[in-house]
Amino acid sequence: MEAVIESNLDILLKILENPIRRKIIERLSQEPNYTLQIAKELGLGQQLVAKHLKLMEKCGLVKSNIQSSPTGPQRRVFGLVKSLSITVDVAPHLFKQDIMFFDLTPDEQQIPETLESLIKRKNRIVAYSDWKDKINPFAKLLSDIDLKLEILEDERMFLLSIRNSIMREVSKVIQKINDANARRVFHQALDEHDQSIRKLSQALNLREEIVKQVIQKIKRDFDTGYFE
């Protein structure tokens, strides 16, 4: 069975809304750790940390296993097991939400050619025999990657702004339609680039027959040529 987190954005957002859980996740992103140590480092009660870890494990964000300790009894160590990115875009004429999963070890066969040099640099550094020689090259590589991400994020913000301004103009046009369901169908189809009766019905909570009637009315009364 797939972990709950893979199919339910609401559960993941519920996990991330809690600042304590975000601190725990940040710590686990650095290395797996056990409850008592996490509690000490974050200045939190052990029972409180254990409660949050149990919830995150139940949702599939972390996993735990029993490991031996060099100084005492065995202990349960927790680590992150999901690699994902969440985006939620909100504007007067825009709402998008998405979860994207990415591999811990990317398939080099699927890496775009423009990014192949980053993988090659990483592999060269990994091959260094002395671990102390790896730190500075890895730091430079991480800095270069973060710069690329920053450039992409800046471009994404501009694209979202342009998209929102376009949908603002589209909304002005659609408002000329008196039928509320017709306006909803238009907005949904334009937003998702999908004219499927079934998907429009599910997204708008309208029966498929009603969606068909609305589209027929749009075709008859508003000859935009958009609906085929």
PASEBA-1860 file (N, C-alpha, C; in nm, 3 decimals):
! residues 228
1> MEAVIESN> 0.085/-0.120/0.000/0.000/0.000/0.000/0.088/0.125/0.000 ~ 0.053/0.222/-0.083/0.129/0.346/-0.086/0.112/0.421/0.045 ~ 0.217/0.493/0.085/0.207/0.574/0.206/0.099/0.678/0.188 ~ 0.032/0.712/0.298/-0.078/0.808/0.293/-0.034/0.939/0.231 ~ 0.088/0.979/0.261/0.136/1.110/0.219/0.137/1.127/0.068 ~ 0.151/1.017/-0.007/0.162/1.027/-0.152/0.030/1.061/-0.217 ~ -0.080/1.042/-0.147/-0.210/1.063/-0.210/-0.293/1.170/-0.140 ~ -0.237/1.235/-0.039/-0.318/1.330/0.035/-0.238/1.454/0.071
9> LDILLKIL> -0.255/1.558/-0.009/-0.186/1.684/0.016/-0.229/1.745/0.148 ~ -0.356/1.729/0.184/-0.406/1.788/0.307/-0.331/1.735/0.429 ~ -0.303/1.605/0.430/-0.231/1.546/0.543/-0.091/1.603/0.553 ~ -0.025/1.617/0.439/0.111/1.672/0.440/0.112/1.816/0.488 ~ 0.017/1.896/0.441/0.010/2.035/0.485/-0.022/2.043/0.634 ~ -0.102/1.948/0.683/-0.132/1.944/0.826/-0.006/1.916/0.906 ~ 0.079/1.829/0.855/0.206/1.800/0.923/0.294/1.924/0.925 ~ 0.303/1.991/0.812/0.397/2.103/0.799/0.348/2.231/0.865
17> ENPIRRKI> 0.220/2.238/0.899/0.170/2.361/0.961/0.225/2.379/1.102 ~ 0.272/2.270/1.162/0.321/2.275/1.300/0.469/2.312/1.302 ~ 0.507/2.422/1.369/0.648/2.466/1.368/0.743/2.366/1.434 ~ 0.695/2.292/1.534/0.781/2.192/1.598/0.813/2.080/1.500 ~ 0.712/2.035/1.426/0.737/1.929/1.328/0.831/1.978/1.219 ~ 0.819/2.104/1.180/0.910/2.157/1.079/1.054/2.158/1.130 ~ 1.073/2.191/1.259/1.207/2.189/1.317/1.263/2.047/1.320 ~ 1.177/1.951/1.354/1.221/1.811/1.357/1.259/1.765/1.216
25> IERLSQEP> 1.178/1.801/1.118/1.206/1.763/0.979/1.338/1.824/0.933 ~ 1.360/1.951/0.969/1.485/2.017/0.931/1.605/1.943/0.990 ~ 1.592/1.902/1.117/1.702/1.829/1.181/1.724/1.693/1.115 ~ 1.616/1.624/1.083/1.629/1.493/1.020/1.681/1.503/0.877 ~ 1.664/1.620/0.814/1.717/1.637/0.679/1.870/1.640/0.680 ~ 1.928/1.664/0.797/2.074/1.665/0.809/2.129/1.526/0.835 ~ 2.058/1.448/0.916/2.099/1.311/0.944/1.989/1.242/1.025 ~ 1.977/1.109/1.015/1.883/1.037/1.100/1.922/1.055/1.247
33> NYTLQIAK> 1.822/1.047/1.335/1.852/1.071/1.475/1.747/1.004/1.562 ~ 1.774/0.999/1.692/1.682/0.934/1.784/1.613/1.039/1.871 ~ 1.504/0.999/1.931/1.413/1.092/1.998/1.481/1.177/2.104 ~ 1.556/1.115/2.192/1.617/1.189/2.303/1.714/1.295/2.252 ~ 1.794/1.261/2.152/1.892/1.356/2.100/1.822/1.474/2.030 ~ 1.718/1.444/1.954/1.642/1.551/1.888/1.583/1.645/1.992 ~ 1.525/1.587/2.098/1.464/1.667/2.204/1.568/1.758/2.270 ~ 1.687/1.705/2.298/1.792/1.786/2.360/1.834/1.900/2.269
41> ELGLGQQL> 1.856/1.870/2.142/1.906/1.972/2.049/1.804/2.083/2.024 ~ 1.677/2.047/2.024/1.573/2.146/1.996/1.515/2.209/2.123 ~ 1.560/2.162/2.239/1.510/2.216/2.365/1.365/2.182/2.390 ~ 1.326/2.059/2.354/1.187/2.016/2.367/1.179/1.893/2.456 ~ 1.058/1.864/2.505/1.037/1.746/2.585/1.045/1.620/2.499 ~ 1.099/1.513/2.557/1.115/1.389/2.481/0.980/1.331/2.439 ~ 0.881/1.337/2.528/0.749/1.283/2.495/0.683/1.361/2.381 ~ 0.704/1.493/2.380/0.648/1.577/2.274/0.710/1.540/2.139
49> VAKHLKLM> 0.841/1.526/2.136/0.910/1.489/2.012/0.864/1.351/1.966 ~ 0.851/1.258/2.061/0.808/1.122/2.027/0.669/1.123/1.965 ~ 0.580/1.207/2.016/0.444/1.216/1.963/0.446/1.265/1.818 ~ 0.526/1.367/1.790/0.533/1.420/1.654/0.598/1.319/1.559 ~ 0.701/1.251/1.604/0.767/1.150/1.520/0.672/1.036/1.487 ~ 0.592/0.996/1.584/0.495/0.888/1.562/0.394/0.927/1.456 ~ 0.347/1.051/1.461/0.251/1.099/1.361/0.315/1.103/1.222 ~ 0.437/1.154/1.214/0.503/1.164/1.084/0.537/1.026/1.026
57> EKCGLVKS> 0.566/0.931/1.115/0.592/0.795/1.067/0.463/0.731/1.018 ~ 0.354/0.755/1.087/0.224/0.701/1.046/0.185/0.752/0.908 ~ 0.221/0.876/0.878/0.186/0.937/0.750/0.286/0.904/0.639 ~ 0.395/0.836/0.673/0.490/0.794/0.571/0.599/0.892/0.539 ~ 0.610/0.999/0.618/0.716/1.097/0.591/0.850/1.052/0.649 ~ 0.846/0.980/0.761/0.969/0.927/0.821/0.952/0.778/0.847 ~ 1.065/0.711/0.861/1.067/0.570/0.902/1.168/0.555/1.014 ~ 1.150/0.450/1.092/1.243/0.426/1.203/1.290/0.282/1.202
65> NIQSSPTG> 1.404/0.261/1.264/1.456/0.125/1.283/1.540/0.122/1.410 ~ 1.553/0.004/1.466/1.631/-0.013/1.588/1.778/-0.028/1.553 ~ 1.862/0.053/1.617/2.006/0.047/1.594/2.078/0.032/1.727 ~ 2.193/-0.032/1.722/2.273/-0.047/1.843/2.340/0.086/1.876 ~ 2.368/0.106/2.004/2.433/0.227/2.050/2.571/0.193/2.105 ~ 2.673/0.273/2.074/2.808/0.243/2.124/2.822/0.266/2.274 ~ 2.725/0.337/2.333/2.739/0.373/2.475/2.626/0.320/2.563 ~ 2.533/0.243/2.506/2.421/0.199/2.587/2.331/0.103/2.513
73> PQRRVFGL> 2.204/0.095/2.555/2.110/0.002/2.492/2.073/0.045/2.350 ~ 2.009/-0.044/2.279/1.963/-0.011/2.144/1.863/0.104/2.149 ~ 1.853/0.176/2.038/1.761/0.289/2.033/1.695/0.296/1.896 ~ 1.579/0.358/1.892/1.504/0.372/1.767/1.547/0.502/1.698 ~ 1.597/0.487/1.576/1.647/0.601/1.500/1.550/0.634/1.388 ~ 1.520/0.763/1.372/1.424/0.809/1.272/1.497/0.881/1.158 ~ 1.445/0.864/1.036/1.501/0.933/0.921/1.393/0.965/0.820 ~ 1.415/1.071/0.743/1.321/1.107/0.636/1.332/1.006/0.522
81> VKSLSITV> 1.218/0.974/0.461/1.218/0.876/0.352/1.151/0.928/0.226 ~ 1.098/1.050/0.228/1.033/1.106/0.111/1.110/1.226/0.061 ~ 1.123/1.236/-0.071/1.185/1.352/-0.135/1.076/1.420/-0.216 ~ 1.035/1.538/-0.173/0.920/1.600/-0.238/0.929/1.752/-0.230 ~ 0.853/1.815/-0.316/0.841/1.961/-0.317/0.694/1.997/-0.325 ~ 0.653/2.091/-0.241/0.513/2.136/-0.239/0.507/2.280/-0.290 ~ 0.414/2.306/-0.380/0.392/2.444/-0.425/0.244/2.476/-0.410 ~ 0.217/2.594/-0.356/0.080/2.645/-0.347/0.086/2.790/-0.394
89> DVAPHLFK> 0.021/2.819/-0.506/0.020/2.953/-0.564/-0.119/3.013/-0.548 ~ -0.126/3.132/-0.488/-0.255/3.198/-0.465/-0.245/3.342/-0.513 ~ -0.340/3.383/-0.595/-0.349/3.521/-0.642/-0.496/3.547/-0.677 ~ -0.533/3.673/-0.701/-0.674/3.702/-0.732/-0.730/3.620/-0.848 ~ -0.644/3.579/-0.942/-0.691/3.501/-1.056/-0.607/3.376/-1.075 ~ -0.562/3.319/-0.964/-0.474/3.202/-0.972/-0.482/3.121/-0.845 ~ -0.500/2.990/-0.861/-0.483/2.898/-0.748/-0.431/2.766/-0.802 ~ -0.310/2.730/-0.760/-0.249/2.604/-0.801/-0.187/2.538/-0.679
97> QDIMFFDL> -0.203/2.408/-0.668/-0.137/2.333/-0.562/-0.084/2.203/-0.621 ~ 0.034/2.164/-0.573/0.095/2.045/-0.633/0.199/1.986/-0.540 ~ 0.214/1.854/-0.547/0.326/1.783/-0.483/0.407/1.718/-0.594 ~ 0.536/1.741/-0.592/0.626/1.676/-0.688/0.724/1.590/-0.610 ~ 0.736/1.465/-0.649/0.829/1.373/-0.585/0.954/1.361/-0.671 ~ 1.069/1.362/-0.608/1.193/1.343/-0.682/1.279/1.240/-0.610 ~ 1.361/1.170/-0.687/1.440/1.059/-0.634/1.555/1.109/-0.549 ~ 1.590/1.029/-0.449/1.710/1.058/-0.370/1.835/1.046/-0.456
105> TPDEQQIP> 1.834/0.950/-0.548/1.947/0.931/-0.640/1.892/0.940/-0.782 ~ 1.904/1.056/-0.846/1.845/1.075/-0.979/1.904/0.981/-1.083 ~ 1.819/0.934/-1.173/1.862/0.850/-1.284/1.939/0.936/-1.383 ~ 2.068/0.908/-1.396/2.152/0.992/-1.481/2.109/0.986/-1.627 ~ 2.037/0.879/-1.665/1.990/0.869/-1.803/1.881/0.971/-1.833 ~ 1.814/1.020/-1.728/1.702/1.113/-1.747/1.738/1.257/-1.715 ~ 1.862/1.281/-1.675/1.904/1.417/-1.643/1.916/1.498/-1.772 ~ 1.857/1.619/-1.779/1.872/1.702/-1.899/2.019/1.730/-1.928
113> ETLESLIK> 2.050/1.742/-2.056/2.189/1.764/-2.096/2.249/1.888/-2.031 ~ 2.166/1.990/-2.010/2.215/2.115/-1.951/2.262/2.096/-1.807 ~ 2.221/1.986/-1.743/2.258/1.962/-1.603/2.357/1.847/-1.587 ~ 2.396/1.785/-1.696/2.487/1.671/-1.688/2.619/1.709/-1.622 ~ 2.664/1.832/-1.643/2.793/1.873/-1.587/2.789/1.870/-1.434 ~ 2.673/1.898/-1.376/2.662/1.895/-1.229/2.681/1.753/-1.176 ~ 2.620/1.656/-1.245/2.636/1.516/-1.205/2.781/1.472/-1.219 ~ 2.845/1.513/-1.328/2.985/1.475/-1.349/3.074/1.536/-1.241
121> RKNRIVAY> 3.047/1.661/-1.205/3.125/1.724/-1.097/3.106/1.648/-0.966 ~ 2.981/1.612/-0.937/2.953/1.538/-0.814/3.028/1.406/-0.812 ~ 3.024/1.333/-0.923/3.090/1.202/-0.930/3.242/1.215/-0.914 ~ 3.299/1.321/-0.970/3.443/1.341/-0.955/3.480/1.364/-0.809 ~ 3.399/1.444/-0.740/3.428/1.473/-0.600/3.412/1.348/-0.514 ~ 3.307/1.269/-0.542/3.284/1.146/-0.467/3.404/1.053/-0.478 ~ 3.473/1.056/-0.591/3.586/0.966/-0.615/3.713/1.007/-0.541 ~ 3.716/1.127/-0.484/3.835/1.169/-0.409/3.861/1.070/-0.295
129> SDWKDKIN> 3.986/1.036/-0.274/4.019/0.935/-0.173/4.013/0.991/-0.030 ~ 4.049/1.116/-0.012/4.051/1.176/0.122/3.923/1.258/0.142 ~ 3.845/1.223/0.246/3.717/1.291/0.267/3.735/1.440/0.292 ~ 3.849/1.481/0.347/3.871/1.624/0.376/3.883/1.705/0.247 ~ 3.922/1.639/0.138/3.934/1.709/0.009/3.799/1.731/-0.058 ~ 3.693/1.671/-0.002/3.562/1.678/-0.066/3.480/1.799/-0.021 ~ 3.509/1.852/0.098/3.421/1.953/0.157/3.411/2.079/0.071 ~ 3.524/2.141/0.038/3.520/2.266/-0.038/3.459/2.249/-0.178
137> PFAKLLSD> 3.497/2.144/-0.254/3.432/2.125/-0.384/3.281/2.102/-0.374 ~ 3.238/2.026/-0.271/3.094/2.006/-0.252/3.026/2.139/-0.219 ~ 3.091/2.222/-0.136/3.034/2.351/-0.100/3.014/2.438/-0.224 ~ 3.114/2.438/-0.313/3.104/2.517/-0.436/2.994/2.462/-0.526 ~ 2.984/2.330/-0.536/2.881/2.268/-0.619/2.741/2.301/-0.565 ~ 2.723/2.293/-0.434/2.594/2.328/-0.374/2.559/2.473/-0.400 ~ 2.658/2.561/-0.390/2.635/2.703/-0.416/2.591/2.726/-0.560 ~ 2.654/2.656/-0.654/2.617/2.670/-0.795/2.475/2.621/-0.820
145> IDLKLEIL> 2.438/2.509/-0.756/2.304/2.455/-0.773/2.199/2.550/-0.714 ~ 2.228/2.603/-0.595/2.134/2.695/-0.531/2.115/2.822/-0.615 ~ 2.222/2.866/-0.681/2.210/2.983/-0.769/2.119/2.952/-0.887 ~ 2.134/2.833/-0.946/2.046/2.793/-1.056/1.901/2.787/-1.010 ~ 1.879/2.732/-0.890/1.743/2.724/-0.837/1.685/2.864/-0.814 ~ 1.767/2.954/-0.764/1.722/3.091/-0.740/1.681/3.159/-0.871 ~ 1.758/3.137/-0.976/1.725/3.195/-1.107/1.593/3.138/-1.158 ~ 1.576/3.005/-1.144/1.452/2.941/-1.187/1.332/2.992/-1.108
153> EDERMFLL> 1.351/3.010/-0.977/1.241/3.058/-0.894/1.202/3.201/-0.930 ~ 1.303/3.284/-0.961/1.273/3.421/-1.004/1.193/3.420/-1.134 ~ 1.235/3.334/-1.227/1.163/3.324/-1.355/1.021/3.273/-1.332 ~ 1.007/3.178/-1.241/0.875/3.124/-1.210/0.783/3.233/-1.155 ~ 0.836/3.320/-1.070/0.755/3.429/-1.014/0.705/3.522/-1.124 ~ 0.792/3.552/-1.220/0.751/3.637/-1.332/0.643/3.568/-1.415 ~ 0.661/3.438/-1.440/0.562/3.363/-1.518/0.427/3.360/-1.446 ~ 0.429/3.341/-1.315/0.304/3.341/-1.239/0.236/3.477/-1.245
161> SIRNSIMR> 0.316/3.583/-1.237/0.259/3.718/-1.244/0.194/3.742/-1.380 ~ 0.262/3.700/-1.487/0.207/3.717/-1.622/0.081/3.633/-1.638 ~ 0.086/3.509/-1.587/-0.032/3.422/-1.597/-0.151/3.483/-1.524 ~ -0.126/3.536/-1.405/-0.234/3.597/-1.328/-0.295/3.716/-1.403 ~ -0.209/3.796/-1.467/-0.260/3.912/-1.541/-0.342/3.869/-1.662 ~ -0.302/3.757/-1.725/-0.379/3.706/-1.839/-0.515/3.656/-1.793 ~ -0.516/3.581/-1.681/-0.643/3.530/-1.631/-0.734/3.643/-1.583 ~ -0.674/3.754/-1.540/-0.756/3.870/-1.503/-0.832/3.921/-1.626
169> EVSKVIQK> -0.762/3.927/-1.739/-0.828/3.972/-1.862/-0.930/3.869/-1.910 ~ -0.896/3.740/-1.896/-0.990/3.634/-1.933/-1.117/3.645/-1.849 ~ -1.100/3.672/-1.719/-1.216/3.683/-1.630/-1.309/3.796/-1.672 ~ -1.251/3.906/-1.720/-1.334/4.018/-1.767/-1.423/3.974/-1.883 ~ -1.366/3.889/-1.970/-1.442/3.840/-2.084/-1.550/3.742/-2.039 ~ -1.510/3.648/-1.952/-1.603/3.545/-1.908/-1.719/3.604/-1.828 ~ -1.695/3.715/-1.758/-1.801/3.778/-1.679/-1.917/3.826/-1.766 ~ -1.896/3.834/-1.896/-2.003/3.874/-1.987/-2.107/3.764/-2.002
177> INDANARR> -2.071/3.641/-1.957/-2.164/3.528/-1.964/-2.251/3.529/-1.838 ~ -2.381/3.526/-1.855/-2.472/3.536/-1.741/-2.485/3.406/-1.662 ~ -2.461/3.293/-1.726/-2.479/3.163/-1.661/-2.359/3.132/-1.571 ~ -2.385/3.112/-1.440/-2.276/3.088/-1.344/-2.202/2.958/-1.373 ~ -2.277/2.851/-1.407/-2.212/2.723/-1.437/-2.125/2.733/-1.562 ~ -2.170/2.810/-1.658/-2.091/2.828/-1.780/-1.960/2.899/-1.748 ~ -1.966/2.999/-1.660/-1.843/3.069/-1.621/-1.749/2.974/-1.548 ~ -1.804/2.889/-1.459/-1.721/2.794/-1.385/-1.654/2.694/-1.479
185> VFHQALDE> -1.730/2.644/-1.576/-1.673/2.548/-1.671/-1.562/2.613/-1.753 ~ -1.586/2.735/-1.797/-1.484/2.807/-1.873/-1.355/2.824/-1.791 ~ -1.371/2.873/-1.669/-1.254/2.895/-1.583/-1.177/2.765/-1.560 ~ -1.249/2.658/-1.527/-1.184/2.531/-1.497/-1.111/2.476/-1.619 ~ -1.176/2.480/-1.734/-1.115/2.428/-1.857/-0.990/2.508/-1.893 ~ -0.996/2.640/-1.878/-0.881/2.723/-1.911/-0.767/2.703/-1.810 ~ -0.803/2.691/-1.683/-0.701/2.675/-1.579/-0.626/2.543/-1.593 ~ -0.699/2.436/-1.625/-0.639/2.303/-1.628/-0.606/2.256/-1.769
193> HDQSIRKL> -0.640/2.336/-1.871/-0.614/2.298/-2.011/-0.675/2.162/-2.043 ~ -0.795/2.139/-1.994/-0.858/2.008/-2.011/-1.008/2.028/-2.029 ~ -1.062/1.979/-2.142/-1.205/1.992/-2.169/-1.280/1.861/-2.145 ~ -1.216/1.766/-2.079/-1.279/1.637/-2.052/-1.404/1.655/-1.966 ~ -1.515/1.600/-2.012/-1.641/1.609/-1.939/-1.625/1.548/-1.800 ~ -1.562/1.432/-1.794/-1.547/1.362/-1.667/-1.466/1.444/-1.567 ~ -1.354/1.500/-1.611/-1.268/1.576/-1.520/-1.334/1.708/-1.479 ~ -1.402/1.772/-1.572/-1.474/1.895/-1.536/-1.583/1.865/-1.435
201> SQALNLRE> -1.651/1.754/-1.454/-1.758/1.713/-1.361/-1.702/1.691/-1.221 ~ -1.589/1.621/-1.211/-1.529/1.593/-1.081/-1.479/1.720/-1.014 ~ -1.412/1.805/-1.091/-1.353/1.926/-1.033/-1.459/2.025/-0.986 ~ -1.570/2.032/-1.058/-1.673/2.133/-1.029/-1.789/2.078/-0.946 ~ -1.784/1.947/-0.917/-1.891/1.884/-0.841/-2.026/1.902/-0.911 ~ -2.024/1.882/-1.042/-2.145/1.888/-1.123/-2.162/1.754/-1.194 ~ -2.286/1.712/-1.214/-2.310/1.588/-1.287/-2.261/1.604/-1.431 ~ -2.213/1.493/-1.488/-2.160/1.498/-1.623/-2.264/1.548/-1.723
209> EIVKQVIQ> -2.389/1.510/-1.701/-2.495/1.554/-1.792/-2.510/1.706/-1.789 ~ -2.496/1.764/-1.670/-2.507/1.910/-1.659/-2.389/1.977/-1.731 ~ -2.269/1.920/-1.714/-2.151/1.976/-1.780/-2.169/1.971/-1.932 ~ -2.221/1.859/-1.982/-2.246/1.847/-2.126/-2.343/1.955/-2.173 ~ -2.450/1.976/-2.096/-2.549/2.076/-2.134/-2.488/2.216/-2.133 ~ -2.404/2.243/-2.033/-2.340/2.375/-2.024/-2.250/2.399/-2.144 ~ -2.171/2.298/-2.180/-2.080/2.313/-2.295/-2.159/2.331/-2.425 ~ -2.267/2.257/-2.438/-2.353/2.274/-2.556/-2.409/2.416/-2.563
217> KIKRDFDT> -2.448/2.469/-2.447/-2.502/2.605/-2.441/-2.393/2.706/-2.479 ~ -2.270/2.683/-2.429/-2.159/2.772/-2.463/-2.134/2.771/-2.613 ~ -2.133/2.651/-2.671/-2.110/2.639/-2.815/-2.220/2.711/-2.894 ~ -2.343/2.699/-2.844/-2.457/2.756/-2.916/-2.465/2.908/-2.902 ~ -2.445/2.957/-2.779/-2.468/3.099/-2.752/-2.342/3.184/-2.760 ~ -2.226/3.121/-2.740/-2.100/3.198/-2.738/-2.000/3.128/-2.829 ~ -2.000/3.164/-2.952/-1.919/3.095/-3.052/-1.773/3.140/-3.042 ~ -1.704/3.095/-2.934/-1.564/3.133/-2.916/-1.469/3.041/-2.991
225> GYFE> -1.516/2.920/-3.022/-1.430/2.822/-3.087/-1.339/2.749/-2.991 ~ -1.351/2.778/-2.861/-1.262/2.714/-2.764/-1.301/2.568/-2.740 ~ -1.429/2.544/-2.714/-1.475/2.407/-2.691/-1.499/2.339/-2.825 ~ -1.434/2.226/-2.843/-1.446/2.155/-2.971/-1.579/2.080/-2.978
END
